Amino acid sequence: MKWPRPEWHVVSVPAPDDPKIAPHYKGWSPCMDWCFEQFGSHTVDGWGYVGEGVFEFREEKHAAWFLLRWS
């Protein structure tokens, strides 16, 4: 697999600042958990976590939904 995939949409967000998980820093795990719930199991279902807040989505509408939720 070659990254970035030219046909996929790449977005980047800062690590969530959620008082429910503080002071236990969990990085982007809440974002990944949300993606599993919304879109299914990773790249098979059209999304991927690249690293350090960078995510990729096959569908533009999923990238937009993700940004609305986590930005």
CHARMM internal coordinates of N, CA and C (Angstrom, degrees):
IC EDIT
DIST 1 N 1 CA 1.4463
DIST 1 CA 1 C 1.5269
ANGL 1 N 1 CA 1 C 108.29
DIST 1 C 2 N 1.3003
ANGL 1 CA 1 C 2 N 114.36
DIHE 1 N 1 CA 1 C 2 N 136.57
DIST 2 N 2 CA 1.4532
ANGL 1 C 2 N 2 CA 120.53
DIHE 1 CA 1 C 2 N 2 CA 178.91
DIST 2 CA 2 C 1.5229
ANGL 2 N 2 CA 2 C 108.87
DIHE 1 C 2 N 2 CA 2 C -107.74
DIST 2 C 3 N 1.3174
ANGL 2 CA 2 C 3 N 116.68
DIHE 2 N 2 CA 2 C 3 N 132.06
DIST 3 N 3 CA 1.4641
ANGL 2 C 3 N 3 CA 119.96
DIHE 2 CA 2 C 3 N 3 CA 179.49
DIST 3 CA 3 C 1.5074
ANGL 3 N 3 CA 3 C 109.27
DIHE 2 C 3 N 3 CA 3 C -117.41
DIST 3 C 4 N 1.2928
ANGL 3 CA 3 C 4 N 121.46
DIHE 3 N 3 CA 3 C 4 N 144.61
DIST 4 N 4 CA 1.4522
ANGL 3 C 4 N 4 CA 124.53
DIHE 3 CA 3 C 4 N 4 CA -4.57
DIST 4 CA 4 C 1.5225
ANGL 4 N 4 CA 4 C 111.17
DIHE 3 C 4 N 4 CA 4 C -76.89
DIST 4 C 5 N 1.2981
ANGL 4 CA 4 C 5 N 114.43
DIHE 4 N 4 CA 4 C 5 N 151.59
DIST 5 N 5 CA 1.4582
ANGL 4 C 5 N 5 CA 119.82
DIHE 4 CA 4 C 5 N 5 CA 178.01
DIST 5 CA 5 C 1.5241
ANGL 5 N 5 CA 5 C 107.27
DIHE 4 C 5 N 5 CA 5 C -77.85
DIST 5 C 6 N 1.2988
ANGL 5 CA 5 C 6 N 117.59
DIHE 5 N 5 CA 5 C 6 N 121.75
DIST 6 N 6 CA 1.4702
ANGL 5 C 6 N 6 CA 118.67
DIHE 5 CA 5 C 6 N 6 CA -173.36
DIST 6 CA 6 C 1.5220
ANGL 6 N 6 CA 6 C 114.49
DIHE 5 C 6 N 6 CA 6 C -61.48
DIST 6 C 7 N 1.2994
ANGL 6 CA 6 C 7 N 117.77
DIHE 6 N 6 CA 6 C 7 N -27.40
DIST 7 N 7 CA 1.4622
ANGL 6 C 7 N 7 CA 120.15
DIHE 6 CA 6 C 7 N 7 CA -178.38
DIST 7 CA 7 C 1.5294
ANGL 7 N 7 CA 7 C 112.91
DIHE 6 C 7 N 7 CA 7 C -88.81
DIST 7 C 8 N 1.3293
ANGL 7 CA 7 C 8 N 118.53
DIHE 7 N 7 CA 7 C 8 N -4.17
DIST 8 N 8 CA 1.4626
ANGL 7 C 8 N 8 CA 122.28
DIHE 7 CA 7 C 8 N 8 CA -179.71
DIST 8 CA 8 C 1.5246
ANGL 8 N 8 CA 8 C 110.33
DIHE 7 C 8 N 8 CA 8 C -98.71
DIST 8 C 9 N 1.3197
ANGL 8 CA 8 C 9 N 116.19
DIHE 8 N 8 CA 8 C 9 N 160.96
DIST 9 N 9 CA 1.4636
ANGL 8 C 9 N 9 CA 123.41
DIHE 8 CA 8 C 9 N 9 CA -178.14
DIST 9 CA 9 C 1.5310
ANGL 9 N 9 CA 9 C 108.68
DIHE 8 C 9 N 9 CA 9 C -103.24
DIST 9 C 10 N 1.3157
ANGL 9 CA 9 C 10 N 116.30
DIHE 9 N 9 CA 9 C 10 N 123.51
DIST 10 N 10 CA 1.4617
ANGL 9 C 10 N 10 CA 121.98
DIHE 9 CA 9 C 10 N 10 CA -176.52
DIST 10 CA 10 C 1.5234
ANGL 10 N 10 CA 10 C 108.93
DIHE 9 C 10 N 10 CA 10 C -103.30
DIST 10 C 11 N 1.3373
ANGL 10 CA 10 C 11 N 115.96
DIHE 10 N 10 CA 10 C 11 N 131.44
DIST 11 N 11 CA 1.4642
ANGL 10 C 11 N 11 CA 121.91
DIHE 10 CA 10 C 11 N 11 CA 177.89
DIST 11 CA 11 C 1.5271
ANGL 11 N 11 CA 11 C 108.90
DIHE 10 C 11 N 11 CA 11 C -133.32
DIST 11 C 12 N 1.3112
ANGL 11 CA 11 C 12 N 114.77
DIHE 11 N 11 CA 11 C 12 N 155.75
DIST 12 N 12 CA 1.4634
ANGL 11 C 12 N 12 CA 120.37
DIHE 11 CA 11 C 12 N 12 CA -179.85
DIST 12 CA 12 C 1.5244
ANGL 12 N 12 CA 12 C 109.09
DIHE 11 C 12 N 12 CA 12 C -134.65
DIST 12 C 13 N 1.3283
ANGL 12 CA 12 C 13 N 115.64
DIHE 12 N 12 CA 12 C 13 N 136.40
DIST 13 N 13 CA 1.4684
ANGL 12 C 13 N 13 CA 121.24
DIHE 12 CA 12 C 13 N 13 CA 179.31
DIST 13 CA 13 C 1.5230
ANGL 13 N 13 CA 13 C 109.09
DIHE 12 C 13 N 13 CA 13 C -135.65
DIST 13 C 14 N 1.3308
ANGL 13 CA 13 C 14 N 117.20
DIHE 13 N 13 CA 13 C 14 N 152.55
DIST 14 N 14 CA 1.4585
ANGL 13 C 14 N 14 CA 119.65
DIHE 13 CA 13 C 14 N 14 CA 174.04
DIST 14 CA 14 C 1.5287
ANGL 14 N 14 CA 14 C 110.18
DIHE 13 C 14 N 14 CA 14 C -72.61
DIST 14 C 15 N 1.3025
ANGL 14 CA 14 C 15 N 116.19
DIHE 14 N 14 CA 14 C 15 N 160.25
DIST 15 N 15 CA 1.4689
ANGL 14 C 15 N 15 CA 120.10
DIHE 14 CA 14 C 15 N 15 CA 177.49
DIST 15 CA 15 C 1.5207
ANGL 15 N 15 CA 15 C 109.05
DIHE 14 C 15 N 15 CA 15 C -60.69
DIST 15 C 16 N 1.3266
ANGL 15 CA 15 C 16 N 117.45
DIHE 15 N 15 CA 15 C 16 N 137.21
DIST 16 N 16 CA 1.4629
ANGL 15 C 16 N 16 CA 120.52
DIHE 15 CA 15 C 16 N 16 CA -178.62
DIST 16 CA 16 C 1.5207
ANGL 16 N 16 CA 16 C 112.09
DIHE 15 C 16 N 16 CA 16 C -60.42
DIST 16 C 17 N 1.3173
ANGL 16 CA 16 C 17 N 114.92
DIHE 16 N 16 CA 16 C 17 N 138.80
DIST 17 N 17 CA 1.4608
ANGL 16 C 17 N 17 CA 122.10
DIHE 16 CA 16 C 17 N 17 CA 175.12
DIST 17 CA 17 C 1.5249
ANGL 17 N 17 CA 17 C 106.25
DIHE 16 C 17 N 17 CA 17 C -106.75
DIST 17 C 18 N 1.3060
ANGL 17 CA 17 C 18 N 115.73
DIHE 17 N 17 CA 17 C 18 N 89.30
DIST 18 N 18 CA 1.4563
ANGL 17 C 18 N 18 CA 121.59
DIHE 17 CA 17 C 18 N 18 CA -174.35
DIST 18 CA 18 C 1.5220
ANGL 18 N 18 CA 18 C 109.53
DIHE 17 C 18 N 18 CA 18 C -114.41
DIST 18 C 19 N 1.3257
ANGL 18 CA 18 C 19 N 118.06
DIHE 18 N 18 CA 18 C 19 N 117.97
DIST 19 N 19 CA 1.4675
ANGL 18 C 19 N 19 CA 119.89
DIHE 18 CA 18 C 19 N 19 CA -178.63
DIST 19 CA 19 C 1.5269
ANGL 19 N 19 CA 19 C 113.05
DIHE 18 C 19 N 19 CA 19 C -61.22
DIST 19 C 20 N 1.3377
ANGL 19 CA 19 C 20 N 117.29
DIHE 19 N 19 CA 19 C 20 N -21.49
DIST 20 N 20 CA 1.4668
ANGL 19 C 20 N 20 CA 119.60
DIHE 19 CA 19 C 20 N 20 CA 178.95
DIST 20 CA 20 C 1.5250
ANGL 20 N 20 CA 20 C 111.87
DIHE 19 C 20 N 20 CA 20 C -70.24
DIST 20 C 21 N 1.3514
ANGL 20 CA 20 C 21 N 117.37
DIHE 20 N 20 CA 20 C 21 N -25.17
DIST 21 N 21 CA 1.4683
ANGL 20 C 21 N 21 CA 119.34
DIHE 20 CA 20 C 21 N 21 CA -179.30
DIST 21 CA 21 C 1.5205
ANGL 21 N 21 CA 21 C 112.39
DIHE 20 C 21 N 21 CA 21 C -104.97
DIST 21 C 22 N 1.3316
ANGL 21 CA 21 C 22 N 117.64
DIHE 21 N 21 CA 21 C 22 N -11.66
DIST 22 N 22 CA 1.4623
ANGL 21 C 22 N 22 CA 120.63
DIHE 21 CA 21 C 22 N 22 CA 178.60
DIST 22 CA 22 C 1.5208
ANGL 22 N 22 CA 22 C 109.17
DIHE 21 C 22 N 22 CA 22 C -72.83
DIST 22 C 23 N 1.2670
ANGL 22 CA 22 C 23 N 122.15
DIHE 22 N 22 CA 22 C 23 N 147.36
DIST 23 N 23 CA 1.4611
ANGL 22 C 23 N 23 CA 126.66
DIHE 22 CA 22 C 23 N 23 CA 3.07
DIST 23 CA 23 C 1.5266
ANGL 23 N 23 CA 23 C 112.83
DIHE 22 C 23 N 23 CA 23 C -89.05
DIST 23 C 24 N 1.2919
ANGL 23 CA 23 C 24 N 117.94
DIHE 23 N 23 CA 23 C 24 N 15.42
DIST 24 N 24 CA 1.4664
ANGL 23 C 24 N 24 CA 120.81
DIHE 23 CA 23 C 24 N 24 CA -179.01
DIST 24 CA 24 C 1.5196
ANGL 24 N 24 CA 24 C 109.76
DIHE 23 C 24 N 24 CA 24 C -89.56
DIST 24 C 25 N 1.3142
ANGL 24 CA 24 C 25 N 116.24
DIHE 24 N 24 CA 24 C 25 N 94.07
DIST 25 N 25 CA 1.4631
ANGL 24 C 25 N 25 CA 121.79
DIHE 24 CA 24 C 25 N 25 CA -177.37
DIST 25 CA 25 C 1.5232
ANGL 25 N 25 CA 25 C 110.01
DIHE 24 C 25 N 25 CA 25 C -62.47
DIST 25 C 26 N 1.3211
ANGL 25 CA 25 C 26 N 116.75
DIHE 25 N 25 CA 25 C 26 N 128.24
DIST 26 N 26 CA 1.4601
ANGL 25 C 26 N 26 CA 121.37
DIHE 25 CA 25 C 26 N 26 CA -178.87
DIST 26 CA 26 C 1.5174
ANGL 26 N 26 CA 26 C 112.11
DIHE 25 C 26 N 26 CA 26 C -118.31
DIST 26 C 27 N 1.3290
ANGL 26 CA 26 C 27 N 117.53
DIHE 26 N 26 CA 26 C 27 N 9.69
DIST 27 N 27 CA 1.4570
ANGL 26 C 27 N 27 CA 119.86
DIHE 26 CA 26 C 27 N 27 CA 179.91
DIST 27 CA 27 C 1.5107
ANGL 27 N 27 CA 27 C 111.45
DIHE 26 C 27 N 27 CA 27 C 60.05
DIST 27 C 28 N 1.3045
ANGL 27 CA 27 C 28 N 115.43
DIHE 27 N 27 CA 27 C 28 N -133.21
DIST 28 N 28 CA 1.4639
ANGL 27 C 28 N 28 CA 120.81
DIHE 27 CA 27 C 28 N 28 CA -177.44
DIST 28 CA 28 C 1.5177
ANGL 28 N 28 CA 28 C 112.23
DIHE 27 C 28 N 28 CA 28 C -98.17
DIST 28 C 29 N 1.3144
ANGL 28 CA 28 C 29 N 118.24
DIHE 28 N 28 CA 28 C 29 N 14.19
DIST 29 N 29 CA 1.4675
ANGL 28 C 29 N 29 CA 121.16
DIHE 28 CA 28 C 29 N 29 CA 178.74
DIST 29 CA 29 C 1.5267
ANGL 29 N 29 CA 29 C 112.95
DIHE 28 C 29 N 29 CA 29 C -55.84
DIST 29 C 30 N 1.3406
ANGL 29 CA 29 C 30 N 120.06
DIHE 29 N 29 CA 29 C 30 N -41.50
DIST 30 N 30 CA 1.4607
ANGL 29 C 30 N 30 CA 118.65
DIHE 29 CA 29 C 30 N 30 CA 177.34
DIST 30 CA 30 C 1.5320
ANGL 30 N 30 CA 30 C 112.56
DIHE 29 C 30 N 30 CA 30 C -60.58
DIST 30 C 31 N 1.3222
ANGL 30 CA 30 C 31 N 116.63
DIHE 30 N 30 CA 30 C 31 N -36.53
DIST 31 N 31 CA 1.4705
ANGL 30 C 31 N 31 CA 120.52
DIHE 30 CA 30 C 31 N 31 CA 177.80
DIST 31 CA 31 C 1.5260
ANGL 31 N 31 CA 31 C 110.40
DIHE 30 C 31 N 31 CA 31 C -66.26
DIST 31 C 32 N 1.3195
ANGL 31 CA 31 C 32 N 116.32
DIHE 31 N 31 CA 31 C 32 N -43.83
DIST 32 N 32 CA 1.4609
ANGL 31 C 32 N 32 CA 120.23
DIHE 31 CA 31 C 32 N 32 CA 179.87
DIST 32 CA 32 C 1.5214
ANGL 32 N 32 CA 32 C 110.94
DIHE 31 C 32 N 32 CA 32 C -65.54
DIST 32 C 33 N 1.3303
ANGL 32 CA 32 C 33 N 117.06
DIHE 32 N 32 CA 32 C 33 N -41.99
DIST 33 N 33 CA 1.4707
ANGL 32 C 33 N 33 CA 120.37
DIHE 32 CA 32 C 33 N 33 CA 177.77
DIST 33 CA 33 C 1.5258
ANGL 33 N 33 CA 33 C 110.43
DIHE 32 C 33 N 33 CA 33 C -59.87
DIST 33 C 34 N 1.3300
ANGL 33 CA 33 C 34 N 116.35
DIHE 33 N 33 CA 33 C 34 N -42.40
DIST 34 N 34 CA 1.4543
ANGL 33 C 34 N 34 CA 121.41
DIHE 33 CA 33 C 34 N 34 CA 179.23
DIST 34 CA 34 C 1.5320
ANGL 34 N 34 CA 34 C 110.53
DIHE 33 C 34 N 34 CA 34 C -62.04
DIST 34 C 35 N 1.3345
ANGL 34 CA 34 C 35 N 116.78
DIHE 34 N 34 CA 34 C 35 N -42.65
DIST 35 N 35 CA 1.4663
ANGL 34 C 35 N 35 CA 120.92
DIHE 34 CA 34 C 35 N 35 CA 179.47
DIST 35 CA 35 C 1.5283
ANGL 35 N 35 CA 35 C 110.74
DIHE 34 C 35 N 35 CA 35 C -63.58
DIST 35 C 36 N 1.3288
ANGL 35 CA 35 C 36 N 117.46
DIHE 35 N 35 CA 35 C 36 N -41.96
DIST 36 N 36 CA 1.4662
ANGL 35 C 36 N 36 CA 119.82
DIHE 35 CA 35 C 36 N 36 CA 176.86
DIST 36 CA 36 C 1.5268
ANGL 36 N 36 CA 36 C 110.85
DIHE 35 C 36 N 36 CA 36 C -59.04
DIST 36 C 37 N 1.3316
ANGL 36 CA 36 C 37 N 116.73
DIHE 36 N 36 CA 36 C 37 N -42.02
DIST 37 N 37 CA 1.4644
ANGL 36 C 37 N 37 CA 121.16
DIHE 36 CA 36 C 37 N 37 CA -179.61
DIST 37 CA 37 C 1.5288
ANGL 37 N 37 CA 37 C 111.96
DIHE 36 C 37 N 37 CA 37 C -67.68
DIST 37 C 38 N 1.3299
ANGL 37 CA 37 C 38 N 116.76
DIHE 37 N 37 CA 37 C 38 N -39.77
DIST 38 N 38 CA 1.4623
ANGL 37 C 38 N 38 CA 120.72
DIHE 37 CA 37 C 38 N 38 CA -174.71
DIST 38 CA 38 C 1.5286
ANGL 38 N 38 CA 38 C 113.76
DIHE 37 C 38 N 38 CA 38 C -84.68
DIST 38 C 39 N 1.3429
ANGL 38 CA 38 C 39 N 116.75
DIHE 38 N 38 CA 38 C 39 N -39.00
DIST 39 N 39 CA 1.4591
ANGL 38 C 39 N 39 CA 120.51
DIHE 38 CA 38 C 39 N 39 CA -168.08
DIST 39 CA 39 C 1.5269
ANGL 39 N 39 CA 39 C 114.70
DIHE 38 C 39 N 39 CA 39 C -117.49
DIST 39 C 40 N 1.3124
ANGL 39 CA 39 C 40 N 118.30
DIHE 39 N 39 CA 39 C 40 N -13.71
DIST 40 N 40 CA 1.4603
ANGL 39 C 40 N 40 CA 119.66
DIHE 39 CA 39 C 40 N 40 CA -179.12
DIST 40 CA 40 C 1.5170
ANGL 40 N 40 CA 40 C 112.73
DIHE 39 C 40 N 40 CA 40 C 102.56
DIST 40 C 41 N 1.3124
ANGL 40 CA 40 C 41 N 114.76
DIHE 40 N 40 CA 40 C 41 N -160.83
DIST 41 N 41 CA 1.4616
ANGL 40 C 41 N 41 CA 120.22
DIHE 40 CA 40 C 41 N 41 CA -169.37
DIST 41 CA 41 C 1.5279
ANGL 41 N 41 CA 41 C 114.47
DIHE 40 C 41 N 41 CA 41 C -87.90
DIST 41 C 42 N 1.2940
ANGL 41 CA 41 C 42 N 114.90
DIHE 41 N 41 CA 41 C 42 N 83.99
DIST 42 N 42 CA 1.4523
ANGL 41 C 42 N 42 CA 124.96
DIHE 41 CA 41 C 42 N 42 CA 166.62
DIST 42 CA 42 C 1.5187
ANGL 42 N 42 CA 42 C 113.87
DIHE 41 C 42 N 42 CA 42 C 58.20
DIST 42 C 43 N 1.3202
ANGL 42 CA 42 C 43 N 118.45
DIHE 42 N 42 CA 42 C 43 N -142.15
DIST 43 N 43 CA 1.4623
ANGL 42 C 43 N 43 CA 121.77
DIHE 42 CA 42 C 43 N 43 CA -169.09
DIST 43 CA 43 C 1.5149
ANGL 43 N 43 CA 43 C 113.21
DIHE 42 C 43 N 43 CA 43 C -63.65
DIST 43 C 44 N 1.3205
ANGL 43 CA 43 C 44 N 118.02
DIHE 43 N 43 CA 43 C 44 N -23.89
DIST 44 N 44 CA 1.4589
ANGL 43 C 44 N 44 CA 120.36
DIHE 43 CA 43 C 44 N 44 CA 176.37
DIST 44 CA 44 C 1.5253
ANGL 44 N 44 CA 44 C 109.72
DIHE 43 C 44 N 44 CA 44 C -60.12
DIST 44 C 45 N 1.3305
ANGL 44 CA 44 C 45 N 116.51
DIHE 44 N 44 CA 44 C 45 N -37.02
DIST 45 N 45 CA 1.4584
ANGL 44 C 45 N 45 CA 121.15
DIHE 44 CA 44 C 45 N 45 CA -177.19
DIST 45 CA 45 C 1.5266
ANGL 45 N 45 CA 45 C 113.49
DIHE 44 C 45 N 45 CA 45 C -102.43
DIST 45 C 46 N 1.3131
ANGL 45 CA 45 C 46 N 117.88
DIHE 45 N 45 CA 45 C 46 N 12.14
DIST 46 N 46 CA 1.4539
ANGL 45 C 46 N 46 CA 119.66
DIHE 45 CA 45 C 46 N 46 CA 170.32
DIST 46 CA 46 C 1.5073
ANGL 46 N 46 CA 46 C 118.54
DIHE 45 C 46 N 46 CA 46 C 100.65
DIST 46 C 47 N 1.3221
ANGL 46 CA 46 C 47 N 118.15
DIHE 46 N 46 CA 46 C 47 N 20.43
DIST 47 N 47 CA 1.4542
ANGL 46 C 47 N 47 CA 119.01
DIHE 46 CA 46 C 47 N 47 CA 174.38
DIST 47 CA 47 C 1.5309
ANGL 47 N 47 CA 47 C 108.94
DIHE 46 C 47 N 47 CA 47 C -147.09
DIST 47 C 48 N 1.3219
ANGL 47 CA 47 C 48 N 116.18
DIHE 47 N 47 CA 47 C 48 N 159.80
DIST 48 N 48 CA 1.4513
ANGL 47 C 48 N 48 CA 119.56
DIHE 47 CA 47 C 48 N 48 CA 178.51
DIST 48 CA 48 C 1.5150
ANGL 48 N 48 CA 48 C 111.34
DIHE 47 C 48 N 48 CA 48 C -155.80
DIST 48 C 49 N 1.3262
ANGL 48 CA 48 C 49 N 115.01
DIHE 48 N 48 CA 48 C 49 N 150.20
DIST 49 N 49 CA 1.4636
ANGL 48 C 49 N 49 CA 121.71
DIHE 48 CA 48 C 49 N 49 CA 174.82
DIST 49 CA 49 C 1.5106
ANGL 49 N 49 CA 49 C 106.31
DIHE 48 C 49 N 49 CA 49 C -101.15
DIST 49 C 50 N 1.3206
ANGL 49 CA 49 C 50 N 116.45
DIHE 49 N 49 CA 49 C 50 N 117.59
DIST 50 N 50 CA 1.4596
ANGL 49 C 50 N 50 CA 121.03
DIHE 49 CA 49 C 50 N 50 CA -177.98
DIST 50 CA 50 C 1.5215
ANGL 50 N 50 CA 50 C 110.08
DIHE 49 C 50 N 50 CA 50 C -85.98
DIST 50 C 51 N 1.3435
ANGL 50 CA 50 C 51 N 116.88
DIHE 50 N 50 CA 50 C 51 N -42.88
DIST 51 N 51 CA 1.4613
ANGL 50 C 51 N 51 CA 121.56
DIHE 50 CA 50 C 51 N 51 CA 178.79
DIST 51 CA 51 C 1.5152
ANGL 51 N 51 CA 51 C 111.66
DIHE 50 C 51 N 51 CA 51 C 144.70
DIST 51 C 52 N 1.3317
ANGL 51 CA 51 C 52 N 116.39
DIHE 51 N 51 CA 51 C 52 N 151.12
DIST 52 N 52 CA 1.4640
ANGL 51 C 52 N 52 CA 124.04
DIHE 51 CA 51 C 52 N 52 CA 176.91
DIST 52 CA 52 C 1.5253
ANGL 52 N 52 CA 52 C 113.16
DIHE 51 C 52 N 52 CA 52 C 46.86
DIST 52 C 53 N 1.3237
ANGL 52 CA 52 C 53 N 115.99
DIHE 52 N 52 CA 52 C 53 N 48.57
DIST 53 N 53 CA 1.4552
ANGL 52 C 53 N 53 CA 121.10
DIHE 52 CA 52 C 53 N 53 CA 175.15
DIST 53 CA 53 C 1.5121
ANGL 53 N 53 CA 53 C 115.40
DIHE 52 C 53 N 53 CA 53 C 85.10
DIST 53 C 54 N 1.3169
ANGL 53 CA 53 C 54 N 117.43
DIHE 53 N 53 CA 53 C 54 N 4.02
DIST 54 N 54 CA 1.4683
ANGL 53 C 54 N 54 CA 121.21
DIHE 53 CA 53 C 54 N 54 CA 179.88
DIST 54 CA 54 C 1.5241
ANGL 54 N 54 CA 54 C 108.68
DIHE 53 C 54 N 54 CA 54 C -98.79
DIST 54 C 55 N 1.3202
ANGL 54 CA 54 C 55 N 114.76
DIHE 54 N 54 CA 54 C 55 N 123.86
DIST 55 N 55 CA 1.4602
ANGL 54 C 55 N 55 CA 122.48
DIHE 54 CA 54 C 55 N 55 CA 178.77
DIST 55 CA 55 C 1.5189
ANGL 55 N 55 CA 55 C 108.44
DIHE 54 C 55 N 55 CA 55 C -123.34
DIST 55 C 56 N 1.3285
ANGL 55 CA 55 C 56 N 116.10
DIHE 55 N 55 CA 55 C 56 N 155.81
DIST 56 N 56 CA 1.4537
ANGL 55 C 56 N 56 CA 120.27
DIHE 55 CA 55 C 56 N 56 CA 175.98
DIST 56 CA 56 C 1.5262
ANGL 56 N 56 CA 56 C 108.92
DIHE 55 C 56 N 56 CA 56 C -130.61
DIST 56 C 57 N 1.3241
ANGL 56 CA 56 C 57 N 115.04
DIHE 56 N 56 CA 56 C 57 N 147.08
DIST 57 N 57 CA 1.4623
ANGL 56 C 57 N 57 CA 121.49
DIHE 56 CA 56 C 57 N 57 CA -177.23
DIST 57 CA 57 C 1.5166
ANGL 57 N 57 CA 57 C 109.56
DIHE 56 C 57 N 57 CA 57 C -136.30
DIST 57 C 58 N 1.3174
ANGL 57 CA 57 C 58 N 115.72
DIHE 57 N 57 CA 57 C 58 N 137.76
DIST 58 N 58 CA 1.4606
ANGL 57 C 58 N 58 CA 120.42
DIHE 57 CA 57 C 58 N 58 CA 177.64
DIST 58 CA 58 C 1.5277
ANGL 58 N 58 CA 58 C 110.28
DIHE 57 C 58 N 58 CA 58 C -67.23
DIST 58 C 59 N 1.3329
ANGL 58 CA 58 C 59 N 116.64
DIHE 58 N 58 CA 58 C 59 N -41.59
DIST 59 N 59 CA 1.4668
ANGL 58 C 59 N 59 CA 120.61
DIHE 58 CA 58 C 59 N 59 CA -176.33
DIST 59 CA 59 C 1.5265
ANGL 59 N 59 CA 59 C 111.03
DIHE 58 C 59 N 59 CA 59 C -102.12
DIST 59 C 60 N 1.3075
ANGL 59 CA 59 C 60 N 115.42
DIHE 59 N 59 CA 59 C 60 N 135.02
DIST 60 N 60 CA 1.4617
ANGL 59 C 60 N 60 CA 121.05
DIHE 59 CA 59 C 60 N 60 CA -179.67
DIST 60 CA 60 C 1.5256
ANGL 60 N 60 CA 60 C 111.58
DIHE 59 C 60 N 60 CA 60 C -60.53
DIST 60 C 61 N 1.3365
ANGL 60 CA 60 C 61 N 117.38
DIHE 60 N 60 CA 60 C 61 N -37.30
DIST 61 N 61 CA 1.4624
ANGL 60 C 61 N 61 CA 120.16
DIHE 60 CA 60 C 61 N 61 CA -179.13
DIST 61 CA 61 C 1.5267
ANGL 61 N 61 CA 61 C 111.37
DIHE 60 C 61 N 61 CA 61 C -64.91
DIST 61 C 62 N 1.3252
ANGL 61 CA 61 C 62 N 118.01
DIHE 61 N 61 CA 61 C 62 N -31.91
DIST 62 N 62 CA 1.4625
ANGL 61 C 62 N 62 CA 120.51
DIHE 61 CA 61 C 62 N 62 CA 177.00
DIST 62 CA 62 C 1.5241
ANGL 62 N 62 CA 62 C 110.77
DIHE 61 C 62 N 62 CA 62 C -71.77
DIST 62 C 63 N 1.3222
ANGL 62 CA 62 C 63 N 116.88
DIHE 62 N 62 CA 62 C 63 N -38.45
DIST 63 N 63 CA 1.4700
ANGL 62 C 63 N 63 CA 120.51
DIHE 62 CA 62 C 63 N 63 CA 176.07
DIST 63 CA 63 C 1.5247
ANGL 63 N 63 CA 63 C 110.05
DIHE 62 C 63 N 63 CA 63 C -62.48
DIST 63 C 64 N 1.3318
ANGL 63 CA 63 C 64 N 116.86
DIHE 63 N 63 CA 63 C 64 N -42.09
DIST 64 N 64 CA 1.4634
ANGL 63 C 64 N 64 CA 120.84
DIHE 63 CA 63 C 64 N 64 CA 179.57
DIST 64 CA 64 C 1.5276
ANGL 64 N 64 CA 64 C 111.05
DIHE 63 C 64 N 64 CA 64 C -65.61
DIST 64 C 65 N 1.3196
ANGL 64 CA 64 C 65 N 116.99
DIHE 64 N 64 CA 64 C 65 N -43.29
DIST 65 N 65 CA 1.4657
ANGL 64 C 65 N 65 CA 121.51
DIHE 64 CA 64 C 65 N 65 CA 179.38
DIST 65 CA 65 C 1.5261
ANGL 65 N 65 CA 65 C 109.87
DIHE 64 C 65 N 65 CA 65 C -61.74
DIST 65 C 66 N 1.3281
ANGL 65 CA 65 C 66 N 116.55
DIHE 65 N 65 CA 65 C 66 N -43.70
DIST 66 N 66 CA 1.4598
ANGL 65 C 66 N 66 CA 121.78
DIHE 65 CA 65 C 66 N 66 CA 178.14
DIST 66 CA 66 C 1.5327
ANGL 66 N 66 CA 66 C 110.21
DIHE 65 C 66 N 66 CA 66 C -59.52
DIST 66 C 67 N 1.3259
ANGL 66 CA 66 C 67 N 117.04
DIHE 66 N 66 CA 66 C 67 N -47.34
DIST 67 N 67 CA 1.4622
ANGL 66 C 67 N 67 CA 120.14
DIHE 66 CA 66 C 67 N 67 CA -179.93
DIST 67 CA 67 C 1.5252
ANGL 67 N 67 CA 67 C 111.93
DIHE 66 C 67 N 67 CA 67 C -62.93
DIST 67 C 68 N 1.3164
ANGL 67 CA 67 C 68 N 116.61
DIHE 67 N 67 CA 67 C 68 N -39.49
DIST 68 N 68 CA 1.4643
ANGL 67 C 68 N 68 CA 118.90
DIHE 67 CA 67 C 68 N 68 CA 177.38
DIST 68 CA 68 C 1.5322
ANGL 68 N 68 CA 68 C 111.42
DIHE 67 C 68 N 68 CA 68 C -62.52
DIST 68 C 69 N 1.2961
ANGL 68 CA 68 C 69 N 116.67
DIHE 68 N 68 CA 68 C 69 N -36.75
DIST 69 N 69 CA 1.4717
ANGL 68 C 69 N 69 CA 120.76
DIHE 68 CA 68 C 69 N 69 CA -178.58
DIST 69 CA 69 C 1.5257
ANGL 69 N 69 CA 69 C 112.51
DIHE 68 C 69 N 69 CA 69 C -76.09
DIST 69 C 70 N 1.3272
ANGL 69 CA 69 C 70 N 118.65
DIHE 69 N 69 CA 69 C 70 N -39.57
DIST 70 N 70 CA 1.4571
ANGL 69 C 70 N 70 CA 121.49
DIHE 69 CA 69 C 70 N 70 CA -168.83
DIST 70 CA 70 C 1.5225
ANGL 70 N 70 CA 70 C 115.80
DIHE 69 C 70 N 70 CA 70 C -111.16
DIST 70 C 71 N 1.3132
ANGL 70 CA 70 C 71 N 118.94
DIHE 70 N 70 CA 70 C 71 N -0.16
DIST 71 N 71 CA 1.4751
ANGL 70 C 71 N 71 CA 119.99
DIHE 70 CA 70 C 71 N 71 CA 178.84
DIST 71 CA 71 C 1.4978
ANGL 71 N 71 CA 71 C 111.26
DIHE 70 C 71 N 71 CA 71 C -89.49
END
COOR INIT
IC SEED 1 N 1 CA 1 C
IC BUILD
